[in-house]
Amino acid sequence: MSDAPAGLFLGQSSSEGADKPELLLWNRANRHGIVAGATGTGKTVTLQIMAQGFSEAGVPVFCADVKGDLSGISQPGTPNEKLLARAAGMNLTLVSKAAPTVFWDLYGQKGHPIRTTVSEIGPLLMARMLDLNDVQEGVLTVAFHVADKEGLLLLDLDDLRSVLTYVSENAARIGREVGNVAPASVAAIQRALLQLEQQGGQAFFGEPALKLEDMIRVGLDGRGQVNVLDSTRLMGSPRLYAAFLLWLLSELFEQLPEVGDPEKPRLVFFFDEAHLLFRDAPKALLEKVEQVVRLIRSKGVGVYFVTQNPADIPDSVLAQLGNRIQHALRAYTPAEQRGLKSASDSFRANPAFNTTEAIQALGTGEAVVSVLDEKGAPTIVQRTLIRPPDSRLGPATDAERAAVMAASPVRGVYDTVIDRESAEEILAARHARAQAETEEAEAAAKAPASRETARTRSSAESRAPRRSNRQTPMEALTKSVLRTAGSTITREILRGVLGGLRRR
């Protein structure tokens, strides 16, 4: 059995009396979805199966590799006996093959670097990255406004620092135009920028900025490109991770044209560790996420959140997710029990089994599944055996990753940083000109004083009496006596010397 043309083959239903394939319909895949389950229950494998299935259908995919094992999608699989037996039970013939993969990495270490400019991020997401309060966010918004008004390009963090310093130095003037700018708030933002830079955020900002068309590619063989973002290091900076993924969604929403409900998505976006986006998120950011998820469907983009528990996602966003794959959940604490109930209640009940009990009893590689049918209504939940993947289970080696990057269609496009004139250089040039003008003015002010001093000294010298060269009578007598005495003494000395010689 191969992937049915109508949709993505997820697995075989194992519910009593319902032995049938579970398909995620292509024309309903842009209605978003969720893959949930406790650690070790098979979420990542399900993500890998879905990503490769979309790719085979000609749909580009973007996904985050949190633990490093999703990189195996770039290598052909070597199924073991257990996987082969599962495939045989589904009448499925496994074809060992890799997906066309491009590796990305915000830090440029395990993939092509991804960059964007500070201007494209905007004040809202930047405030989220920096964990600013409302007052500080307002000051940051002022800095963006000033930069835009005065033609100061905000490309990297150094540009933003320079503009913040400029705003602080001109706080009185700027404050009269747009409101008070407290130096303490500027200082707090500068400290937050330093923390972001220490977390590696500096590498994310700059040029060349990412072009979305380099991610939304379909090869000559008709397969969609699978973009794998290495997030093993990025997870140490959850704010940067969440803000980056939300920025990417926002860019897709703004740049892609409206297509309504296409026969298949234009791009599928997997948001792993989704709870990081919503943890302690301000209301404005939650509203932005909800807006993007609700509206980006009409752009032909499907968004799939991957998380441990559906309760990690706000209800306003969860309500937009029509396709649901729930792996096993454990409920030991009251909070976990509430999460389990919430997860089971989100499915359309199946009279053949108790959904709550089924979720707790699922084994690794099993899930309860409900997808949207042709009319857009959720199907009755089914207990399902998830199919094995065609690509490798487990990570790619460093050598294999390097080989994939060497053959990448974007090799060399983003690897070298471009540093063109922006806010930092413009403000530095302004400061240098202002300093030079100040020095010239000071020099011009000192020059008349120096000339006046010279004229005064010359006038004083001209008024002083000149000393006469003529001798007074007393000076002449004294000099004559001294000359006479000197001559007498000299003669006496010579005589004594010569007389002594004669006696000898």
C-alpha positions in Angstrom: 0.0 0.0 0.0 1.3 3.5 -0.8 0.2 6.9 0.2 -3.3 7.4 -1.0 -3.6 10.3 -3.4 -6.4 11.9 -1.4 -4.2 12.4 1.7 -1.3 11.6 3.9 -1.3 8.0 5.3 -0.8 8.3 9.0 -1.4 4.7 10.0 -3.9 1.9 10.4 -6.9 2.2 12.7 -6.8 -0.4 15.5 -10.2 0.4 17.0 -12.6 -2.5 17.2 -14.6 -2.8 14.0 -12.7 0.0 12.3 -9.8 -1.6 10.5 -9.1 1.2 8.0 -6.3 3.6 7.0 -6.2 7.0 8.7 -5.7 9.7 6.1 -4.9 13.4 6.6 -6.6 14.9 3.6 -4.4 17.2 1.5 -7.2 19.7 1.0 -7.8 19.9 4.7 -4.1 20.0 5.8 -4.1 23.8 5.9 -6.6 23.7 8.7 -3.7 23.2 11.1 -3.3 20.5 13.7 -1.6 19.3 16.9 0.7 16.4 17.7 0.8 15.8 21.4 2.0 13.3 23.9 4.4 12.6 26.8 8.1 12.3 26.3 9.1 9.0 24.6 5.7 8.2 23.1 6.6 8.8 19.5 5.8 12.5 18.7 9.1 13.1 16.9 8.6 10.0 14.7 5.1 11.1 13.9 6.4 14.5 12.9 9.1 12.8 10.7 6.4 10.7 9.0 4.2 13.7 8.3 7.1 15.9 7.1 8.3 13.2 4.6 4.7 12.5 3.5 4.0 16.1 2.8 7.4 16.3 0.9 6.4 13.3 -1.3 3.2 15.1 -2.2 5.2 18.2 -3.4 4.6 20.3 -0.2 7.6 22.1 1.3 8.0 21.7 5.1 9.6 23.6 7.9 10.3 21.9 11.2 12.5 22.4 14.2 14.9 19.6 15.3 14.9 20.0 19.1 16.9 16.9 20.1 18.9 16.3 16.9 17.2 13.1 15.9 15.0 14.6 13.3 18.1 15.1 11.1 17.7 11.4 10.1 15.0 12.4 7.7 17.9 13.3 5.3 19.1 9.7 5.2 17.5 6.5 3.8 15.9 4.3 6.5 17.1 0.8 7.6 14.0 -0.6 9.2 14.4 -3.4 11.7 12.2 -6.5 12.0 9.7 -4.8 14.3 9.1 -2.0 11.9 8.9 -4.3 8.9 6.3 -6.4 10.7 4.2 -3.3 11.5 4.4 -2.2 7.9 3.3 -5.7 6.7 0.3 -5.6 9.1 -0.7 -2.4 7.3 -0.1 -3.9 3.8 2.5 -1.2 3.5 5.8 -1.7 1.6 8.5 0.5 3.1 10.7 2.2 0.5 14.0 3.2 2.1 14.7 6.7 1.0 15.6 10.1 2.3 13.7 13.4 2.0 15.3 16.3 0.2 16.6 18.2 3.2 18.1 21.6 3.8 19.7 22.2 7.2 19.4 25.6 8.9 20.8 26.9 12.2 20.5 30.4 13.6 24.1 30.1 14.8 25.4 28.8 11.5 27.1 25.7 13.1 24.9 22.8 12.0 23.2 24.4 9.1 23.0 27.4 6.9 22.7 30.6 9.1 19.3 32.2 9.3 19.3 36.0 9.7 16.8 38.8 9.7 17.1 42.5 10.5 16.0 44.2 13.7 13.5 46.3 11.6 11.8 43.1 10.3 11.5 41.7 13.8 9.7 44.9 15.0 9.3 46.3 18.5 6.7 43.7 19.7 8.7 40.6 19.0 11.9 42.3 20.1 10.3 43.2 23.4 9.2 39.6 23.8 12.8 38.4 23.2 14.1 40.9 25.7 11.4 40.2 28.3 10.6 44.0 28.6 7.8 45.5 30.7 5.2 47.8 29.2 7.2 51.0 29.9 10.3 49.6 28.4 8.4 48.3 25.4 7.1 51.8 24.9 10.6 53.2 24.9 11.7 50.5 22.4 8.8 51.5 20.2 10.0 55.1 20.3 13.4 54.0 19.2 12.0 52.2 16.2 9.9 55.3 15.4 12.9 57.6 15.6 15.0 55.3 13.4 12.2 55.1 10.8 11.7 58.9 10.8 15.4 59.8 10.5 16.3 57.1 8.0 18.4 55.0 10.3 18.5 51.4 9.2 18.2 48.9 12.0 20.0 45.8 10.8 21.7 44.3 13.8 21.9 44.7 17.6 24.7 47.3 17.3 22.4 49.5 15.3 19.7 49.2 17.9 22.1 50.1 20.6 23.3 53.2 18.8 19.7 54.4 18.2 18.9 53.8 21.9 21.9 55.9 22.9 20.9 58.6 20.4 17.3 58.6 21.9 18.7 58.9 25.4 21.1 61.7 24.5 18.2 63.6 22.8 15.5 62.6 25.3 14.3 66.1 25.9 13.7 66.9 22.2 12.3 63.5 21.3 10.1 63.5 24.5 8.4 66.6 23.3 7.4 64.9 20.1 6.4 61.3 21.2 6.3 61.3 25.0 8.7 61.0 27.9 11.8 58.8 27.4 13.3 57.8 30.7 17.0 57.1 30.7 16.5 54.3 33.2 14.3 52.5 30.7 16.9 52.9 28.0 19.5 51.5 30.3 17.3 48.5 31.1 16.8 47.8 27.4 20.6 48.0 26.8 21.2 45.5 29.6 18.6 43.2 28.1 20.3 43.5 24.7 23.6 42.4 26.3 21.9 39.3 27.8 20.4 38.4 24.4 23.8 38.9 22.7 25.4 36.6 25.3 22.8 33.9 24.5 24.0 34.1 20.9 21.3 36.4 19.6 23.8 38.6 17.8 24.1 35.9 15.1 20.4 36.1 14.2 20.4 39.8 13.3 22.1 41.0 10.1 22.3 40.5 6.4 21.9 38.7 4.1 18.4 38.2 5.5 16.4 35.1 4.8 14.4 35.0 1.6 11.2 32.9 2.0 11.5 31.5 -1.5 14.6 29.7 -0.4 12.5 27.7 2.0 9.4 27.2 -0.2 11.0 25.1 -2.9 9.8 22.1 -4.9 12.5 20.0 -6.7 12.6 18.8 -10.3 11.4 15.4 -9.0 8.2 17.0 -7.6 9.1 16.6 -4.0 8.9 19.5 -1.5 12.0 20.7 0.3 12.2 19.7 4.0 13.7 22.6 6.0 15.2 21.3 9.3 16.1 24.0 11.8 18.7 22.7 14.3 17.4 23.8 17.6 19.6 21.8 20.0 21.4 25.0 21.1 18.5 27.4 20.4 16.4 25.7 23.1 18.7 27.3 25.6 17.2 30.6 24.5 13.5 29.9 24.5 12.5 33.5 24.0 14.7 33.7 20.9 13.3 30.4 19.6 9.7 31.4 20.1 10.1 34.9 18.7 12.0 33.6 15.6 9.2 31.0 14.8 6.5 33.6 15.2 8.5 36.0 13.1 8.7 33.4 10.3 5.0 32.8 10.5 4.3 36.5 10.3 6.6 36.9 7.3 4.7 34.0 5.6 1.4 35.7 6.3 2.5 39.1 5.0 4.3 37.9 1.8 2.2 35.0 0.5 -0.9 35.7 -1.6 -4.4 34.6 -0.7 -5.3 31.2 -2.2 -8.3 30.1 -0.1 -8.5 26.4 0.4 -6.0 24.8 -2.1 -5.9 21.2 -3.2 -2.8 20.8 -1.0 -0.9 23.3 1.3 1.7 25.6 -0.1 3.8 25.0 3.0 3.5 23.1 6.3 5.0 24.5 9.4 5.7 22.3 12.4 6.2 24.2 15.7 8.0 21.8 18.1 8.0 22.5 21.8 5.1 24.8 21.2 4.6 25.5 24.9 7.7 27.8 24.8 5.8 30.3 22.7 3.0 30.7 25.1 4.8 30.5 28.4 4.4 33.8 30.3 3.5 35.4 27.0 1.9 38.9 27.2 -1.6 39.3 26.0 -0.5 41.3 22.9 1.7 38.5 21.8 -1.0 35.8 22.3 -3.3 37.9 20.2 -0.7 38.1 17.5 -0.3 34.3 17.5 -4.0 33.7 17.4 -4.4 36.2 14.5 -1.6 34.6 12.4 -2.8 31.0 13.0 -6.4 32.0 12.1 -5.6 33.9 9.0 -2.6 32.2 7.5 -4.8 29.2 6.5 -6.1 31.2 3.6 -2.4 31.7 2.5 -2.2 27.9 2.0 0.0 27.4 5.1 -0.7 24.6 7.6 0.6 25.1 11.1 1.1 22.0 13.3 2.0 22.5 17.0 4.0 19.7 18.6 3.8 19.7 22.4 3.4 17.4 25.4 -0.1 18.3 26.4 -2.8 20.3 24.5 -3.3 22.2 27.7 0.0 24.0 26.9 -1.8 25.8 24.1 -4.3 28.6 24.8 -7.9 27.7 24.0 -8.2 30.5 21.5 -5.4 28.9 19.4 -6.4 25.3 20.2 -9.8 26.0 18.7 -8.1 26.6 15.3 -6.5 23.2 15.2 -8.7 20.8 13.2 -6.4 17.8 12.8 -5.4 16.1 16.0 -2.9 13.3 16.8 -2.7 12.4 20.5 0.0 10.1 21.8 0.0 8.6 25.3 -0.4 10.9 28.3 0.3 10.1 32.0 -1.8 11.6 34.7 -0.2 11.3 38.1 -0.9 14.7 39.5 -4.1 16.8 39.6 -2.8 19.1 37.0 -2.0 16.2 34.7 -5.4 14.7 35.2 -7.0 18.0 34.2 -4.8 18.0 31.1 -5.8 14.5 30.3 -9.5 15.3 30.6 -9.0 18.4 28.4 -7.2 16.3 25.8 -9.9 13.6 25.7 -12.8 16.1 25.6 -11.3 17.8 22.5 -12.1 14.7 20.4 -15.3 13.6 18.9 -16.2 10.6 21.0 -16.1 7.1 19.7 -18.7 4.8 21.3 -16.4 1.8 20.9 -14.0 3.0 23.6 -13.4 5.5 26.4 -11.1 8.2 25.0 -9.6 9.1 28.4 -8.7 5.5 29.2 -7.4 4.9 25.7 -5.0 7.9 25.8 -3.5 6.5 29.1 -3.2 2.9 27.6 -1.5 3.8 24.3 1.9 2.2 23.6 4.8 3.8 21.9 4.0 4.5 18.2 0.2 4.5 18.9 -2.1 7.5 19.0 -5.7 8.5 19.0 -6.4 10.4 15.8 -9.1 12.7 14.6 -8.8 14.6 11.3 -11.1 16.7 9.2 -13.3 15.1 6.6 -14.2 16.4 3.2 -16.9 18.6 4.7 -14.4 20.1 7.2 -15.9 18.3 10.2 -13.8 16.3 12.7 -13.9 12.5 12.3 -14.8 10.2 15.2 -11.6 9.6 17.1 -9.8 6.3 16.3 -7.1 4.4 18.0 -4.3 4.2 15.4 -1.0 2.4 14.9 1.3 5.0 13.3 3.1 3.8 10.2 6.9 3.4 10.1 9.0 6.1 8.3 10.9 5.6 5.1 13.8 7.6 6.3 16.2 6.9 9.2 15.0 6.7 12.8 17.8 8.5 14.6 20.2 11.4 13.9 22.5 11.9 10.9 26.2 11.8 11.5 28.3 15.0 11.2 29.8 13.7 7.9 26.3 13.0 6.5 25.1 16.4 7.6 28.1 18.0 5.9 27.4 16.1 2.7 23.8 17.3 2.7 24.9 20.9 3.2 27.5 20.7 0.4 24.8 19.7 -2.0 22.3 22.3 -0.7 20.6 24.6 -3.2 21.4 27.6 -0.9 25.1 26.7 -0.4 27.1 29.9 -0.1 24.1 32.2 -0.2 23.8 33.0 3.5 27.2 31.8 4.8 29.0 35.2 4.6 27.8 38.2 6.6 27.2 41.5 4.8 27.8 44.7 6.8 26.6 47.7 5.0 26.1 51.3 6.3 23.3 51.4 8.8 22.3 53.2 12.0 25.5 52.6 13.9 27.7 54.0 11.1 25.4 56.9 10.3 25.2 58.0 13.9 28.9 57.6 14.4 29.5 59.8 11.3 27.1 62.4 12.7 28.9 62.4 16.0 32.3 62.7 14.3 31.1 65.7 12.3 29.6 67.4 15.3 32.8 66.9 17.3 34.9 68.3 14.4 32.6 71.4 14.1 32.9 71.9 17.9 36.7 71.8 17.7 36.7 74.2 14.8 34.5 76.6 16.7 36.7 76.5 19.8 39.8 77.0 17.6 38.1 80.0 15.9 37.2 81.5 19.3 40.8 81.1 20.6 42.4 82.6 17.4 41.3 86.3 18.0 42.4 86.1 21.6 45.9 85.0 20.6 46.2 87.8 18.0 45.2 90.4 20.6 47.8 89.0 23.1 50.5 89.3 20.4 49.5 92.9 19.6 49.5 93.8 23.3 53.0 92.4 23.9 54.4 94.2 20.8 52.9 97.5 22.0 54.4 97.1 25.5 57.8 96.4 24.0 57.7 99.4 21.8 56.9 101.7 24.8 59.8 100.4 27.0 62.9 102.8 27.1 65.9 101.6 25.1 69.2 101.1 26.9 72.1 103.5 25.7 75.5 102.2 24.5 77.4 105.3 25.6 79.7 105.0 28.7 79.5 107.3 31.7 82.8 108.9 32.9 82.9 106.6 36.0 82.5 103.5 33.8 85.4 104.8 31.5 87.7 105.4 34.6 87.0 102.0 36.1 87.7 100.2 32.8 91.0 102.1 32.4 92.2 101.3 35.9 91.4 97.6 35.4 93.2 97.5 32.1 96.4 99.1 33.6 96.4 96.9 36.6 96.0 93.8 34.5 98.9 94.8 32.3 101.2 95.4 35.3 100.4 92.1 36.9 100.9 90.3 33.6 104.4 91.8 33.1 105.5 90.9 36.6 104.5 87.3 36.1 106.4 87.1 32.8 109.5 88.6 34.3 109.6 86.1 37.2 109.2 83.2 34.9 111.9 84.4 32.4 114.3 85.4 35.1 114.1 81.9 36.6 114.9 80.5 33.2 118.0 82.7 32.8 119.4 81.6 36.1 119.3 78.1 35.1 
